């Protein structure tokens, strides 16, 4: 009798385990489907936020590129005419996730460069066309439009030159470092400088031979600037400045 009872309890326990395994497998399958569905939703192309807006400044930093138009989520934002070194004013448009952005040669229906990016509502972004030909690419940077200290200038630097080394240092004409180890396609932190003409030298990181000496157009007090480095050959490395306020 004791053996029969023990076997009965064992069979009951096995049924309990099997039943819970089945429930667990069903739960895992459901979670997997939910994860896949959520992933597909989050990766939705051109997930436009119809209730949110974002502020975009568009910059043509592609040496030798034709004047460019700019398109966001299949809508025209800049209707051509943006020549090399030039920037648009801030443009207010819809925010969203995985939005397709395109630069196109003026009058062309085909993209010169394309990419997909998230644009959080209420934020400010700069969108750069960099490189040229096979290296043409789009780089997006979040902007900080907080005012500088009274009477001062706030400036950041972006390295977009294919001809300059992978990492560069940017120094004042006096030799003092403003930014060190700035990698290609990245932006520095903002630094504070005095208004007026700012003389710059660009160096390969840690080196002493200048890749170019430049005088920026007089920086105005209480303004915010981005200075970006371009150049597809070592002989045409240049710096350009964009004002933000």
C-alpha positions in Angstrom: 0.0 0.0 0.0 2.8 2.4 0.8 4.4 1.7 -2.5 1.1 2.5 -4.3 0.7 5.8 -2.5 4.3 6.8 -3.3 3.8 6.0 -7.0 0.5 7.9 -7.1 2.2 11.0 -5.5 5.1 10.7 -7.9 2.7 10.6 -11.0 0.8 13.6 -9.6 4.0 15.5 -9.2 5.1 14.7 -12.7 1.8 15.8 -14.2 2.2 19.1 -12.2 5.7 19.6 -13.6 4.6 18.8 -17.2 1.6 21.1 -17.0 3.7 24.0 -15.7 6.4 23.4 -18.3 3.7 23.7 -21.0 2.4 27.0 -19.5 6.0 28.2 -19.2 6.7 27.4 -22.9 3.5 29.2 -23.9 4.6 32.2 -21.9 8.0 32.2 -23.5 6.5 32.0 -27.0 4.1 34.8 -26.2 7.0 37.0 -24.9 9.1 36.2 -28.0 6.2 37.3 -30.3 5.8 40.4 -28.2 9.5 41.2 -28.4 9.5 40.7 -32.2 6.4 42.9 -32.6 7.8 45.6 -30.4 11.2 45.5 -32.2 9.4 45.8 -35.6 7.4 48.7 -34.3 10.4 50.5 -32.8 12.3 50.0 -36.1 9.5 51.4 -38.2 10.9 53.6 -40.9 9.8 57.2 -40.8 7.9 57.0 -37.5 6.9 60.6 -37.6 5.5 62.3 -34.4 2.6 64.3 -35.7 2.3 66.2 -32.4 6.0 67.0 -31.8 8.5 69.4 -33.5 12.2 69.5 -33.7 14.6 72.3 -34.8 17.1 71.4 -37.5 20.0 73.3 -39.0 21.3 71.8 -42.2 24.9 72.3 -43.3 26.7 71.4 -46.5 30.2 70.4 -45.5 31.0 68.3 -48.5 33.9 69.7 -50.6 33.2 69.9 -54.2 29.5 68.9 -53.8 26.9 70.6 -55.9 24.3 72.8 -54.1 22.2 70.5 -52.1 18.5 70.0 -51.2 17.6 68.3 -48.0 14.7 65.9 -47.4 13.3 64.4 -44.2 10.8 61.5 -44.1 10.1 62.0 -47.8 9.3 65.7 -47.3 11.3 68.6 -48.7 12.9 70.7 -46.0 15.5 72.7 -48.0 14.7 73.2 -51.6 18.2 73.0 -53.2 20.7 75.8 -53.4 22.7 75.0 -50.2 26.2 75.3 -51.4 29.4 74.0 -49.8 30.2 75.7 -46.5 26.7 77.1 -46.1 24.1 76.4 -43.4 20.4 76.9 -43.2 18.7 78.8 -40.4 16.9 76.5 -37.9 14.0 74.9 -39.5 11.0 73.7 -37.4 9.7 70.3 -38.6 8.2 67.1 -37.2 10.2 65.1 -34.7 10.2 61.3 -34.8 12.2 58.0 -34.8 14.1 56.4 -37.6 13.4 59.2 -39.9 15.1 59.0 -43.3 17.2 62.0 -44.2 18.6 62.7 -47.7 20.8 65.2 -49.3 20.3 65.5 -53.1 22.1 67.4 -55.7 20.0 70.4 -56.8 17.3 69.2 -59.2 18.1 65.5 -58.7 15.6 62.9 -57.5 18.4 60.5 -56.3 20.1 60.9 -52.9 23.8 62.1 -52.8 23.8 60.7 -49.2 21.2 59.1 -47.0 20.7 57.9 -43.4 18.1 57.3 -40.7 18.1 59.1 -37.4 16.0 59.8 -34.3 15.0 63.4 -33.6 13.6 64.0 -30.1 10.9 66.6 -30.0 11.8 70.0 -28.6 15.5 69.5 -29.3 17.9 71.3 -31.6 20.1 69.4 -34.1 22.7 70.2 -36.8 22.8 67.9 -39.8 26.0 67.9 -41.8 26.7 66.5 -45.3 30.4 65.4 -45.1 32.8 63.8 -47.4 32.3 63.4 -51.1 31.7 60.7 -53.7 32.1 57.3 -52.1 32.8 58.8 -48.7 29.7 61.1 -48.7 27.9 60.7 -45.4 25.5 62.4 -43.0 26.4 63.3 -39.5 24.0 64.5 -36.9 24.9 66.4 -33.7 22.7 67.6 -30.9 23.1 71.4 -30.3 23.3 73.2 -27.0 21.8 76.6 -27.4 22.2 77.7 -23.8 23.6 81.2 -23.9 27.3 81.7 -23.1 28.6 83.7 -20.1 27.7 87.4 -20.7 30.0 89.0 -23.2 31.7 85.7 -24.1 31.5 83.3 -27.0 30.6 79.6 -26.9 32.1 77.4 -29.7 32.5 73.7 -30.5 34.6 72.0 -33.2 33.7 69.2 -35.6 36.2 67.2 -37.6 34.8 66.3 -41.0 38.0 66.2 -43.1 38.9 63.0 -44.9 42.4 64.3 -45.7 43.3 65.3 -42.2 44.5 62.5 -39.8 41.9 60.5 -37.9 42.5 62.6 -34.8 43.4 66.3 -34.7 44.3 68.9 -32.1 43.0 72.5 -32.6 45.2 75.2 -31.0 45.1 78.9 -30.8 47.7 80.8 -32.9 49.6 81.2 -29.6 50.0 77.4 -29.4 47.5 76.8 -26.6 45.2 73.8 -27.0 41.5 74.5 -27.6 40.6 70.9 -28.4 42.8 67.7 -28.3 42.2 64.2 -29.8 39.2 65.3 -31.8 38.2 62.2 -33.9 36.9 62.3 -37.4 33.1 62.7 -37.6 32.9 63.7 -33.9 32.2 67.0 -32.2 34.1 68.5 -29.3 32.5 69.9 -26.1 31.7 73.6 -26.2 34.5 75.9 -25.0 34.3 79.5 -24.0 36.5 82.1 -25.8 36.7 85.9 -26.0 34.9 87.7 -28.8 37.0 88.9 -31.8 39.2 87.3 -34.3 40.3 83.8 -33.3 43.5 82.5 -34.9 43.6 78.7 -35.2 46.0 75.9 -36.2 45.0 72.4 -37.0 47.5 69.6 -36.1 47.6 65.8 -36.3 47.2 64.9 -32.6 50.4 65.3 -30.7 52.3 66.6 -33.7 54.0 70.0 -34.2 53.6 70.6 -38.0 50.5 72.6 -38.7 48.1 71.3 -41.3 46.8 74.8 -41.7 46.6 78.2 -40.1 43.2 80.1 -40.1 41.7 83.3 -38.9 38.0 83.0 -38.1 35.8 85.9 -39.0 35.4 88.0 -35.9 33.3 86.2 -33.3 30.6 88.2 -31.7 29.9 88.4 -28.0 27.0 86.3 -26.6 26.9 84.1 -29.7 27.2 80.4 -30.2 29.3 78.9 -33.0 30.3 75.6 -34.6 33.6 75.5 -36.4 34.0 72.5 -38.7 37.1 71.2 -40.4 36.8 70.0 -44.1 39.2 68.9 -46.8 39.4 66.0 -49.2 43.2 66.6 -49.9 45.9 67.9 -47.6 46.1 71.0 -49.7 42.5 72.1 -49.2 42.0 71.6 -45.5 39.9 74.5 -44.3 37.8 75.6 -41.3 34.3 77.1 -41.5 32.1 78.7 -38.9 28.3 78.6 -38.4 26.5 81.0 -36.0 23.6 79.6 -34.0 21.8 82.6 -32.3 
